[in-house]
């Protein structure tokens, strides 16, 4: 009898709202990092120490995720962004009401934040400071005329 392994996977939905009412949507995948999988194993085996820091508390955004406009490949052993963190935002987490094995982390970069940067990499950060997962993408040139809502869905299948 074959034993099916549980797998984690993630997708990111980006909703861009412009001051003039125009809206755009972008979707891409992410890489679950080794530190993220190790945090899951530690939490499930009750090896969490005195402080429970094994929850995602922030999304961080940087500008080093491309090489010549092409998204860089994220290896699962990464421990940080390729470039500098330009924006750090808290997340709101919700279990998908239609699928209890999926969690959605939402964060918003408002009109007045992150302006002037080409955001092309992002990560989910655990409360401990370790990264859980990371994604690179072609890039969004953030201006004061846009607000960006990020919905990062993690599925445990």
DSSP file (Angstrom, degrees, kcal/mol; ACC not computed):
  #  RESIDUE AA STRUCTURE BP1 BP2  ACC     N-H-->O    O-->H-N    N-H-->O    O-->H-N    TCO  KAPPA ALPHA  PHI   PSI    X-CA   Y-CA   Z-CA
    1    1 A X              0   0    0      0, 0.0     2,-0.3     0, 0.0     0, 0.0   0.000 360.0 360.0 360.0 126.9    0.0    0.0    0.0
    2    2 A X        -     0   0    0      1,-0.0     2,-0.6     2,-0.0     0, 0.0  -0.545 360.0-138.4 -77.6 137.4    1.4    3.3   -1.0
    3    3 A X        -     0   0    0     -2,-0.3     2,-0.4     0, 0.0    -1,-0.0  -0.866  14.6-141.6 -97.5 117.3    1.7    6.0    1.6
    4    4 A X        -     0   0    0     -2,-0.6     2,-0.3     1,-0.0    -2,-0.0  -0.655  14.9-138.7 -81.0 129.5    0.7    9.5    0.4
    5    5 A X        -     0   0    0     -2,-0.4     2,-0.3     1,-0.1    -1,-0.0  -0.609  16.8-116.9 -84.0 145.2    2.8   12.3    1.8
    6    6 A X        -     0   0    0     -2,-0.3     2,-0.4   150,-0.0    -1,-0.1  -0.605  35.4-163.6 -75.4 142.9    1.2   15.5    2.9
    7    7 A X        -     0   0    0     -2,-0.3   150,-2.7     2,-0.0     2,-0.4  -0.960  13.5-144.3-130.9 148.9    2.4   18.5    0.9
    8    8 A X  E     +A  156   0A   0     -2,-0.4     2,-0.3   148,-0.2    24,-0.2  -0.905  25.4 167.1-107.1 138.3    2.3   22.2    1.4
    9    9 A X  E     -A  155   0A   0    146,-2.0   146,-3.2    -2,-0.4     2,-0.3  -0.984  12.9-159.7-146.2 158.1    1.8   24.5   -1.6
   10   10 A X  E     -A  154   0A   0     20,-0.4    20,-1.4    -2,-0.3     2,-0.3  -0.982   8.6-169.0-142.5 151.3    1.0   28.1   -1.9
   11   11 A X  E     -AB 153  29A   0    142,-2.2   142,-2.9    -2,-0.3     2,-0.5  -0.966  14.0-145.1-133.8 152.2   -0.4   30.6   -4.4
   12   12 A X  E     -AB 152  28A   0     16,-3.4    16,-1.9    -2,-0.3     2,-0.5  -0.975   6.6-165.1-121.7 130.0   -0.5   34.4   -4.2
   13   13 A X  E     -AB 151  27A   0    138,-2.8   138,-2.9    -2,-0.5     2,-0.5  -0.969   9.3-161.8-112.2 127.5   -3.3   36.6   -5.6
   14   14 A X  E     -AB 150  26A   0     12,-3.3    12,-2.1    -2,-0.5     2,-0.5  -0.937   4.2-167.9-112.6 126.8   -2.5   40.3   -6.0
   15   15 A X  E     -AB 149  25A   0    134,-3.0   134,-2.9    -2,-0.5     2,-0.5  -0.963   5.1-165.5-116.4 117.0   -5.3   42.8   -6.3
   16   16 A X  E     -AB 148  24A   0      8,-2.3     8,-2.2    -2,-0.5     2,-0.5  -0.897   2.7-170.2-106.3 124.4   -4.2   46.3   -7.4
   17   17 A X  E     -AB 147  23A   0    130,-2.8   130,-2.6    -2,-0.5     2,-0.2  -0.963   8.2-155.1-115.0 125.4   -6.6   49.1   -7.0
   18   18 A X  E >   -A  146   0A   0      4,-2.8     3,-2.1    -2,-0.5   128,-0.2  -0.655  27.4-116.4 -97.4 154.9   -5.9   52.5   -8.6
   19   19 A X  T 3  S+     0   0    0    126,-2.3   127,-0.1     1,-0.3    -1,-0.1   0.815 115.0  60.4 -56.5 -31.7   -7.2   55.9   -7.4
   20   20 A X  T 3  S-     0   0    0    125,-0.3    -1,-0.3     1,-0.1   125,-0.0   0.435 123.0-103.0 -80.2   2.3   -9.0   56.3  -10.7
   21   21 A X  S <  S+     0   0    0     -3,-2.1    -2,-0.1     1,-0.3    -1,-0.1   0.232  76.6 137.2  98.1 -13.7  -11.0   53.1  -10.1
   22   22 A X        -     0   0    0     -5,-0.1    -4,-2.8     1,-0.0     2,-0.3  -0.366  35.3-161.2 -65.3 145.7   -9.1   50.7  -12.4
   23   23 A X  E     -B   17   0A   0     -6,-0.2     2,-0.3    -2,-0.0    -6,-0.2  -0.979  10.2-174.2-132.4 145.4   -8.4   47.3  -10.9
   24   24 A X  E     -B   16   0A   0     -8,-2.2    -8,-2.3    -2,-0.3     2,-0.4  -0.935   7.9-155.9-132.0 156.8   -5.8   44.6  -11.9
   25   25 A X  E     -B   15   0A   0     -2,-0.3     2,-0.3   -10,-0.2   -10,-0.2  -1.000   9.6-178.9-136.1 136.8   -5.2   41.0  -10.7
   26   26 A X  E     -B   14   0A   0    -12,-2.1   -12,-3.3    -2,-0.4     2,-0.4  -0.980   5.8-166.3-131.9 143.6   -2.0   38.9  -10.8
   27   27 A X  E     +B   13   0A   0     -2,-0.3     2,-0.3   -14,-0.2   -14,-0.2  -0.989  15.8 152.4-132.5 142.7   -1.5   35.3   -9.6
   28   28 A X  E     -B   12   0A   0    -16,-1.9   -16,-3.4    -2,-0.4     2,-0.1  -0.975  34.8-109.7-158.8 166.4    1.7   33.3   -9.0
   29   29 A X  E     -B   11   0A   0     -2,-0.3     2,-0.3   -18,-0.2   107,-0.2  -0.398  25.3-150.1 -94.7 172.8    3.1   30.4   -7.0
   30   30 A X        -     0   0    0    -20,-1.4     2,-0.5   105,-0.1   -20,-0.4  -0.824  15.9-113.9-134.6 174.5    5.5   30.4   -4.1
   31   31 A X  E     -E  134   0B   0    103,-3.1   103,-2.2    -2,-0.3     2,-0.6  -0.965  20.6-137.0-113.8 126.3    8.2   28.1   -2.6
   32   32 A X  E     -E  133   0B   0     -2,-0.5   101,-0.3   -24,-0.2     2,-0.1  -0.742  31.3-138.2 -78.4 120.9    7.7   26.6    0.9
   33   33 A X     >  -     0   0    0     99,-2.1     4,-2.1    -2,-0.6     3,-0.4  -0.345  16.1-112.8 -81.5 160.8   11.1   27.0    2.5
   34   34 A X  H  > S+     0   0    0     42,-3.3     4,-2.7     1,-0.2     5,-0.2   0.875 118.3  56.8 -59.0 -38.7   12.8   24.4    4.7
   35   35 A X  H  > S+     0   0    0     41,-0.4     4,-1.8    43,-0.4    -1,-0.2   0.857 106.9  50.4 -63.3 -32.7   12.5   26.7    7.7
   36   36 A X  H  > S+     0   0    0     96,-0.5     4,-1.8    -3,-0.4    -2,-0.2   0.920 111.7  45.4 -68.9 -44.7    8.8   26.7    7.1
   37   37 A X  H  X S+     0   0    0     -4,-2.1     4,-2.1     1,-0.2    -2,-0.2   0.874 112.2  52.8 -66.5 -35.6    8.5   23.0    6.9
   38   38 A X  H  X S+     0   0    0     -4,-2.7     4,-2.5     2,-0.2    -1,-0.2   0.874 106.3  53.5 -66.0 -37.2   10.7   22.6   10.0
   39   39 A X  H  X S+     0   0    0     -4,-1.8     4,-2.5     2,-0.2    -2,-0.2   0.901 108.0  50.5 -63.9 -40.5    8.4   25.0   11.9
   40   40 A X  H  X S+     0   0    0     -4,-1.8     4,-2.6     2,-0.2    -2,-0.2   0.935 111.5  47.5 -61.6 -46.1    5.4   22.8   11.1
   41   41 A X  H  X S+     0   0    0     -4,-2.1     4,-1.7     1,-0.2    -2,-0.2   0.907 112.6  49.6 -62.4 -42.0    7.3   19.7   12.3
   42   42 A X  H  <>S+     0   0    0     -4,-2.5     5,-2.9     2,-0.2     4,-0.2   0.914 112.6  46.8 -63.7 -43.3    8.3   21.5   15.5
   43   43 A X  H ><5S+     0   0    0     -4,-2.5     3,-1.2     1,-0.2    -2,-0.2   0.921 112.9  48.4 -65.5 -43.4    4.8   22.7   16.2
   44   44 A X  H 3<5S+     0   0    0     -4,-2.6    -1,-0.2     1,-0.3    -2,-0.2   0.791 114.2  46.2 -69.2 -26.6    3.2   19.3   15.5
   45   45 A X  T 3<5S-     0   0    0     -4,-1.7    -1,-0.3    -5,-0.2    -2,-0.2   0.321 113.1-117.9 -97.0   8.5    5.7   17.5   17.7
   46   46 A X  T < 5S+     0   0    0     -3,-1.2     2,-0.6    -4,-0.2     3,-0.3   0.820  71.8 135.2  60.4  34.9    5.3   20.1   20.6
   47   47 A X      < +     0   0    0     -5,-2.9    -1,-0.2    -6,-0.2    -4,-0.1  -0.560  25.6 119.1-107.0  65.1    9.0   21.2   20.3
   48   48 A X        -     0   0    0     -2,-0.6     3,-0.4     1,-0.3     5,-0.3   0.474  59.7-143.6-112.1  -5.0    8.2   24.8   20.5
   49   49 A X        -     0   0    0     -3,-0.3    -1,-0.3     1,-0.2     3,-0.0  -0.306  52.9 -40.4  74.6-159.5   10.1   25.9   23.6
   50   50 A X  S    S+     0   0    0      1,-0.1     2,-0.4     2,-0.0    -1,-0.2   0.806 126.4  52.6 -77.0 -30.8    8.8   28.6   26.0
   51   51 A X  S    S-     0   0    0     -3,-0.4     2,-1.1     2,-0.0    -1,-0.1  -0.902  75.6-137.9-111.8 134.5    7.4   30.9   23.4
   52   52 A X        +     0   0    0     -2,-0.4    -3,-0.1     1,-0.2     3,-0.0  -0.771  41.6 150.0 -90.6  99.4    5.1   30.0   20.6
   53   53 A X        +     0   0    0     -2,-1.1     2,-1.2    -5,-0.3    75,-1.1   0.186  34.2 110.3-111.1  13.4    6.5   31.8   17.6
   54   54 A X        +     0   0    0     73,-0.2     2,-0.3    72,-0.1    -1,-0.1  -0.320  55.5  93.7 -91.8  53.3    5.4   29.3   14.9
   55   55 A X  S    S-     0   0    0     -2,-1.2    72,-2.4    -3,-0.0     2,-0.5  -0.984  81.0-107.4-138.4 152.9    2.8   31.5   13.3
   56   56 A X  E     +F  126   0B   0     -2,-0.3    70,-0.3    70,-0.2    35,-0.1  -0.670  41.6 163.3 -82.7 124.6    3.0   33.8   10.4
   57   57 A X  E     +     0   0B   0     68,-2.4    34,-1.4    -2,-0.5     2,-0.3   0.630  54.9  27.4-115.0 -21.2    2.9   37.5   11.5
   58   58 A X  E     -FG 125  90B   0     67,-1.6    67,-2.9    32,-0.2     2,-0.4  -0.965  51.9-143.0-143.8 156.6    4.2   39.5    8.5
   59   59 A X  E     -FG 124  89B   0     30,-2.7    30,-2.8    -2,-0.3     2,-0.4  -0.977  26.1-161.6-109.8 134.3    4.5   39.7    4.8
   60   60 A X  E     -FG 123  88B   0     63,-2.4    63,-2.1    -2,-0.4     2,-0.4  -0.937   1.5-159.8-119.0 145.5    7.8   41.3    3.7
   61   61 A X  E     +FG 122  87B   0     26,-2.8    25,-3.1    -2,-0.4    26,-1.7  -0.958  12.2 175.1-127.9 138.3    8.4   42.8    0.2
   62   62 A X  E     -FG 121  85B   0     59,-2.5    58,-2.2    -2,-0.4    59,-1.2  -0.773  34.0-131.8-135.7-179.7   11.7   43.5   -1.6
   63   63 A X  S    S+     0   0    0     21,-0.9     3,-0.2    -2,-0.2    55,-0.1   0.100  85.7  80.2-123.5  20.4   13.2   44.6   -4.8
   64   64 A X        +     0   0    0     20,-0.2    -1,-0.1     1,-0.1    55,-0.1   0.136  58.0 104.3-112.4  20.5   15.9   42.0   -5.5
   65   65 A X  S    S+     0   0    0     -3,-0.2     7,-3.0    72,-0.1     2,-0.3   0.412  70.5  59.8 -88.3   2.4   13.7   39.2   -6.9
   66   66 A X  E     -I   71   0C   0      5,-0.3     2,-0.4    -3,-0.2     5,-0.2  -0.896  57.7-154.0-128.4 160.5   14.5   39.5  -10.6
   67   67 A X  E >  S-I   70   0C   0      3,-2.5     3,-1.3    -2,-0.3    -3,-0.0  -0.937  91.1 -18.0-129.8 106.8   17.6   39.3  -12.8
   68   68 A X  T 3  S-     0   0    0     -2,-0.4     3,-0.1     1,-0.2    -1,-0.1   0.830 129.8 -52.6  64.2  31.4   17.1   41.4  -16.0
   69   69 A X  T 3  S+     0   0    0      1,-0.3     2,-0.5    68,-0.1    -1,-0.2   0.350 115.4 116.1  86.4  -5.8   13.4   41.4  -15.4
   70   70 A X  E <  S-I   67   0C   0     -3,-1.3    -3,-2.5     1,-0.0    -1,-0.3  -0.849  73.5-112.1 -98.4 127.1   13.2   37.6  -15.1
   71   71 A X  E     -I   66   0C   0     -2,-0.5    -5,-0.3    -5,-0.2     2,-0.1  -0.306  33.1-120.0 -58.6 135.4   12.1   36.3  -11.7
   72   72 A X        -     0   0    0     -7,-3.0     2,-0.3    65,-0.1    64,-0.1  -0.442  28.0-106.0 -73.2 149.0   14.9   34.5   -9.8
   73   73 A X        -     0   0    0     -2,-0.1     2,-0.7    62,-0.1    -1,-0.1  -0.609  30.0-138.1 -75.5 132.1   14.4   30.8   -8.8
   74   74 A X        -     0   0    0     -2,-0.3     2,-0.3    60,-0.1    60,-0.1  -0.843  12.8-154.1 -96.6 114.3   13.7   30.4   -5.1
   75   75 A X    >   -     0   0    0     -2,-0.7     3,-1.9     1,-0.1   -44,-0.1  -0.637  22.8-122.7 -83.1 145.5   15.6   27.4   -3.6
   76   76 A X  T 3  S+     0   0    0      1,-0.3   -42,-3.3    -2,-0.3   -41,-0.4   0.631 107.0  64.9 -69.0 -11.0   13.9   26.0   -0.5
   77   77 A X  T 3  S+     0   0    0    -44,-0.2    -1,-0.3   -43,-0.1   -44,-0.1   0.441  73.8 123.7 -89.2   2.1   17.1   26.5    1.6
   78   78 A X    <   -     0   0    0     -3,-1.9   -43,-0.4     1,-0.1   -44,-0.1  -0.268  38.2-174.9 -59.5 148.0   16.8   30.4    1.3
   79   79 A X        +     0   0    0      1,-0.2     2,-0.3     2,-0.1    52,-0.2   0.342  63.7  17.9-125.0   1.7   16.7   32.2    4.6
   80   80 A X  S    S-     0   0    0     50,-0.1    -1,-0.2    51,-0.0    50,-0.0  -0.971  88.2 -74.9-160.5 171.6   16.1   35.8    3.4
   81   81 A X        -     0   0    0     -2,-0.3    -2,-0.1     2,-0.2     4,-0.1  -0.259  39.2-121.5 -66.6 161.5   15.1   37.9    0.5
   82   82 A X  S    S+     0   0    0      2,-0.1    -1,-0.1   -10,-0.0     2,-0.1   0.862  94.9  16.9 -70.9 -37.1   17.4   38.4   -2.5
   83   83 A X  S    S-     0   0    0      1,-0.2     2,-0.2     0, 0.0    -2,-0.2  -0.253 108.4 -49.5-116.4-157.0   17.4   42.2   -1.9
   84   84 A X        -     0   0    0     -2,-0.1   -21,-0.9     1,-0.1     2,-0.6  -0.539  52.6-111.9 -82.2 145.9   16.5   44.6    0.8
   85   85 A X  E     +G   62   0B   0     -2,-0.2   -23,-0.3   -23,-0.2     3,-0.1  -0.699  38.6 174.1 -74.6 118.8   13.1   44.4    2.6
   86   86 A X  E     +     0   0B   0    -25,-3.1     2,-0.4    -2,-0.6    28,-0.2   0.735  64.6  23.0 -99.1 -29.4   11.3   47.6    1.4
   87   87 A X  E     -G   61   0B   0    -26,-1.7   -26,-2.8    26,-0.1     2,-0.4  -0.999  58.2-172.6-141.1 136.4    7.9   47.0    3.0
   88   88 A X  E     +G   60   0B   0     -2,-0.4     2,-0.4   -28,-0.2   -28,-0.2  -0.995  14.6 177.1-128.1 125.1    6.9   44.9    6.0
   89   89 A X  E     -G   59   0B   0    -30,-2.8   -30,-2.7    -2,-0.4    20,-0.1  -0.964  29.4-115.7-129.5 143.8    3.2   44.6    6.7
   90   90 A X  E     -G   58   0B   0     -2,-0.4    18,-0.3   -32,-0.2     2,-0.3  -0.343  34.2-131.6 -68.7 159.6    1.2   42.6    9.3
   91   91 A X        -     0   0    0    -34,-1.4     2,-0.5    16,-0.1    16,-0.2  -0.816   6.7-145.4-112.8 154.5   -1.1   39.8    8.1
   92   92 A X  E     -C  106   0A   0     14,-2.3    14,-2.7    -2,-0.3     2,-0.4  -0.986  25.5-155.9-109.5 126.5   -4.6   38.9    8.8
   93   93 A X  E     +C  105   0A   0     -2,-0.5     2,-0.3    12,-0.2    12,-0.2  -0.879  16.6 172.5-111.9 139.6   -5.0   35.1    8.7
   94   94 A X  E     -C  104   0A   0     10,-2.0    10,-3.2    -2,-0.4     2,-0.4  -0.999  32.1-125.3-142.4 137.1   -8.2   33.2    8.0
   95   95 A X  E     -C  103   0A   0     -2,-0.3     2,-0.3     8,-0.2     8,-0.2  -0.680  43.8-105.4 -75.2 133.6   -9.0   29.5    7.4
   96   96 A X    >   -     0   0    0      6,-2.5     3,-1.3     3,-0.5     6,-0.3  -0.466  24.3-144.8 -61.3 121.1  -10.8   29.2    4.1
   97   97 A X  T 3  S+     0   0    0     -2,-0.3     3,-0.2     1,-0.3    -1,-0.2   0.707  99.4  48.4 -64.5 -18.2  -14.5   28.5    5.1
   98   98 A X  T 3  S+     0   0    0      1,-0.3    -1,-0.3     4,-0.0     2,-0.2   0.523 122.6  29.2 -97.2  -7.4  -14.9   26.2    2.1
   99   99 A X    X   -     0   0    0     -3,-1.3     3,-1.8     3,-0.2    -3,-0.5  -0.757  61.8-163.4-155.0 102.1  -11.7   24.2    2.8
  100  100 A X  T 3  S+     0   0    0      1,-0.3    -3,-0.1    -2,-0.2    -1,-0.0   0.493  88.4  65.4 -70.0  -2.5  -10.4   23.7    6.3
  101  101 A X  T 3  S+     0   0    0     -5,-0.1    55,-2.3    -6,-0.0     2,-0.4   0.220  92.6  76.1-100.7  14.0   -6.9   22.6    5.0
  102  102 A X  E <   - D   0 155A   0     -3,-1.8    -6,-2.5    -6,-0.3     2,-0.4  -0.979  58.6-167.7-126.3 138.4   -6.3   26.1    3.5
  103  103 A X  E     -CD  95 154A   0     51,-2.3    51,-2.9    -2,-0.4     2,-0.5  -0.966   9.0-151.9-122.1 141.8   -5.3   29.3    5.2
  104  104 A X  E     -CD  94 153A   0    -10,-3.2   -10,-2.0    -2,-0.4     2,-0.5  -0.959   3.7-161.6-117.4 124.6   -5.3   32.7    3.6
  105  105 A X  E     -CD  93 152A   0     47,-2.9    47,-3.2    -2,-0.5     2,-0.4  -0.924  12.6-167.1-105.4 125.0   -2.9   35.4    4.7
  106  106 A X  E     +CD  92 151A   0    -14,-2.7   -14,-2.3    -2,-0.5     2,-0.3  -0.924  12.7 167.1-118.2 137.5   -4.0   38.9    3.7
  107  107 A X  E     - D   0 150A   0     43,-2.0    43,-3.2    -2,-0.4     2,-0.4  -0.988  18.6-148.7-144.8 149.5   -1.9   42.1    3.8
  108  108 A X  E     - D   0 149A   0     -2,-0.3     2,-0.7   -18,-0.3    41,-0.2  -0.976   6.7-157.2-124.8 131.1   -2.4   45.5    2.2
  109  109 A X  E     - D   0 148A   0     39,-3.0    39,-2.4    -2,-0.4   -20,-0.0  -0.929  32.3-142.4 -99.4 110.0    0.2   48.0    1.0
  110  110 A X    >   -     0   0    0     -2,-0.7     3,-1.8    37,-0.2    36,-0.1  -0.106  25.2 -94.1 -72.7 171.9   -1.7   51.3    1.2
  111  111 A X  T 3  S+     0   0    0      1,-0.3    35,-0.3    34,-0.1    -1,-0.1   0.831 122.0  48.6 -51.7 -39.3   -1.5   54.2   -1.3
  112  112 A X  T 3  S+     0   0    0     33,-0.1     2,-0.4     2,-0.1    -1,-0.3   0.324  98.6  79.8 -91.0   8.2    1.1   56.0    0.8
  113  113 A X  S <  S+     0   0    0     -3,-1.8   -26,-0.1    30,-0.2    30,-0.0  -0.909  90.9  10.1-122.5 145.5    3.6   53.2    1.5
  114  114 A X  S >  S+     0   0    0     -2,-0.4     3,-1.3     1,-0.2    28,-0.3   0.595  78.6 165.0  74.4  12.7    6.4   51.5   -0.6
  115  115 A X  T 3   +     0   0    0      1,-0.2    28,-0.2    -3,-0.1    -1,-0.2  -0.354  57.3  26.2 -69.5 140.6    6.3   54.2   -3.3
  116  116 A X  T 3  S+     0   0    0     26,-2.8     2,-0.3     1,-0.3    -1,-0.2   0.370  96.1 111.8  92.6  -3.2    9.2   54.3   -5.7
  117  117 A X    <   -     0   0    0     -3,-1.3    25,-2.5    25,-0.3     2,-1.0  -0.803  65.4-135.8-105.8 146.2   10.2   50.7   -5.4
  118  118 A X  E     - H   0 141B   0     -2,-0.3     2,-0.5    23,-0.2    23,-0.3  -0.840  28.1-155.3 -92.8  95.6    9.9   47.9   -7.9
  119  119 A X  E     + H   0 140B   0     21,-2.4    21,-2.4    -2,-1.0   -56,-0.2  -0.633  34.9 146.8 -77.9 121.8    8.5   45.1   -5.7
  120  120 A X  E     +     0   0B   0    -58,-2.2    17,-2.0    -2,-0.5     2,-0.3   0.216  55.8  47.3-144.0  14.4    9.4   41.7   -7.2
  121  121 A X  E     +FH  62 136B   0    -59,-1.2   -59,-2.5    15,-0.2     2,-0.3  -0.983  56.0 172.8-152.9 151.6    9.9   39.4   -4.2
  122  122 A X  E     -FH  61 135B   0     13,-2.6    13,-2.8    -2,-0.3     2,-0.3  -0.987   7.4-167.1-155.4 159.8    8.0   38.6   -1.1
  123  123 A X  E     -FH  60 134B   0    -63,-2.1   -63,-2.4    -2,-0.3     2,-0.5  -0.991  25.1-123.1-148.2 153.0    7.9   36.3    1.8
  124  124 A X  E     -FH  59 133B   0      9,-2.2     8,-3.1    -2,-0.3     9,-0.8  -0.881  34.6-153.1 -92.5 129.4    5.8   35.1    4.7
  125  125 A X  E     -FH  58 131B   0    -67,-2.9   -68,-2.4    -2,-0.5   -67,-1.6  -0.905   6.1-135.2-112.2 130.4    7.6   35.7    8.0
  126  126 A X  E >   -F   56   0B   0      4,-3.2     3,-2.0    -2,-0.5   -70,-0.2  -0.355  31.6-107.9 -71.2 159.7    7.1   33.7   11.1
  127  127 A X  T 3  S+     0   0    0    -72,-2.4   -73,-0.2   -74,-0.6    -1,-0.1   0.759 120.3  64.3 -60.7 -24.2    6.9   35.6   14.4
  128  128 A X  T 3  S-     0   0    0    -75,-1.1    -1,-0.3   -73,-0.2     3,-0.1   0.635 120.3-109.0 -71.8 -14.5   10.3   34.1   15.2
  129  129 A X  S <  S+     0   0    0     -3,-2.0    -2,-0.1     1,-0.4     2,-0.1   0.143  80.9 124.3 102.1 -17.2   11.8   36.1   12.3
  130  130 A X        -     0   0    0     -5,-0.1    -4,-3.2     1,-0.1    -1,-0.4  -0.406  65.2-113.8 -71.5 152.0   12.4   33.0   10.1
  131  131 A X  E     - H   0 125B   0     -6,-0.2    -6,-0.2   -52,-0.2   -95,-0.1  -0.698  23.6-170.7 -86.9 140.4   10.8   32.9    6.7
  132  132 A X  E     -     0   0B   0     -8,-3.1   -99,-2.1     1,-0.4   -96,-0.5   0.869  69.4  -9.9 -92.0 -50.8    8.1   30.3    6.0
  133  133 A X  E     -EH  32 124B   0     -9,-0.8    -9,-2.2  -101,-0.3    -1,-0.4  -0.951  61.6-158.2-148.0 165.3    7.7   30.7    2.2
  134  134 A X  E     -EH  31 123B   0   -103,-2.2  -103,-3.1    -2,-0.3     2,-0.3  -0.985   4.1-170.4-148.5 151.6    8.9   33.0   -0.5
  135  135 A X  E     - H   0 122B   0    -13,-2.8   -13,-2.6    -2,-0.3     2,-0.3  -0.996   7.0-159.1-143.7 147.6    7.9   34.1   -4.0
  136  136 A X  E     + H   0 121B   0     -2,-0.3     2,-0.3  -107,-0.2   -15,-0.2  -0.908  18.5 173.1-119.3 154.7    9.5   36.1   -6.8
  137  137 A X  E     -     0   0B   0    -17,-2.0   -65,-0.1    -2,-0.3     3,-0.1  -0.952  49.0 -86.4-155.9 168.3    7.5   37.7   -9.7
  138  138 A X  E    S-     0   0B   0     -2,-0.3     2,-0.1     1,-0.2   -18,-0.1   0.810  79.1-106.4 -55.7 -35.1    8.0   40.1  -12.6
  139  139 A X  E     -     0   0B   0    -74,-0.0     2,-0.4     2,-0.0   -19,-0.2  -0.194  18.3-127.6 123.3 148.7    7.5   43.1  -10.5
  140  140 A X  E     - H   0 119B   0    -21,-2.4   -21,-2.4    -3,-0.1     2,-1.1  -0.995  19.7-139.4-128.7 122.4    5.1   45.9   -9.6
  141  141 A X  E     - H   0 118B   0     -2,-0.4     2,-0.3   -23,-0.3   -23,-0.2  -0.726  27.9-142.2 -82.9 103.0    6.3   49.5   -9.7
  142  142 A X        +     0   0    0    -25,-2.5   -26,-2.8    -2,-1.1   -25,-0.3  -0.502  28.1 170.1 -76.5 128.4    4.6   50.8   -6.5
  143  143 A X    >   -     0   0    0     -2,-0.3     3,-1.4   -28,-0.2   -30,-0.2  -0.823  48.5-105.3-128.2 169.3    3.3   54.4   -6.8
  144  144 A X  T 3  S+     0   0    0     -2,-0.3    -2,-0.1     1,-0.3   -33,-0.0   0.550 113.3  69.4 -73.3  -6.6    1.1   56.6   -4.6
  145  145 A X  T 3  S+     0   0    0   -127,-0.1  -126,-2.3   -33,-0.0     2,-0.4   0.347  96.2  63.9 -92.2   6.9   -1.8   56.1   -7.0
  146  146 A X  E <   -A   18   0A   0     -3,-1.4     2,-0.4   -35,-0.3  -128,-0.2  -0.973  56.3-162.4-135.1 148.1   -2.2   52.4   -6.1
  147  147 A X  E     -A   17   0A   0   -130,-2.6  -130,-2.8    -2,-0.4     2,-0.5  -0.986  19.7-152.6-119.7 135.8   -3.1   50.3   -3.1
  148  148 A X  E     -AD  16 109A   0    -39,-2.4   -39,-3.0    -2,-0.4     2,-0.5  -0.943   7.2-163.8-119.5 125.6   -2.2   46.6   -3.3
  149  149 A X  E     -AD  15 108A   0   -134,-2.9  -134,-3.0    -2,-0.5     2,-0.5  -0.925   9.9-160.2-105.2 126.8   -4.0   43.7   -1.5
  150  150 A X  E     -AD  14 107A   0    -43,-3.2   -43,-2.0    -2,-0.5     2,-0.6  -0.930   8.0-172.3-110.6 124.5   -2.0   40.5   -1.3
  151  151 A X  E     -AD  13 106A   0   -138,-2.9  -138,-2.8    -2,-0.5     2,-0.7  -0.949   6.0-170.9-117.3 108.0   -3.9   37.2   -0.6
  152  152 A X  E     -AD  12 105A   0    -47,-3.2   -47,-2.9    -2,-0.6     2,-0.5  -0.890   6.1-162.7-105.0 112.7   -1.4   34.4    0.0
  153  153 A X  E     -AD  11 104A   0   -142,-2.9  -142,-2.2    -2,-0.7     2,-0.5  -0.847   4.4-166.7-101.7 124.2   -3.1   31.0    0.2
  154  154 A X  E     -AD  10 103A   0    -51,-2.9   -51,-2.3    -2,-0.5     2,-0.4  -0.946   6.7-164.2-109.7 130.5   -1.4   28.0    1.7
  155  155 A X  E     -AD   9 102A   0   -146,-3.2  -146,-2.0    -2,-0.5     2,-0.7  -0.925  11.8-156.3-116.1 136.8   -2.8   24.6    1.1
  156  156 A X  E      A    8   0A   0    -55,-2.3  -148,-0.2    -2,-0.4  -150,-0.0  -0.916 360.0 360.0-113.0 103.9   -2.0   21.4    3.0
  157  157 A X              0   0    0   -150,-2.7  -149,-0.2    -2,-0.7    -1,-0.1   0.383 360.0 360.0-117.3 360.0   -2.8   18.5    0.8
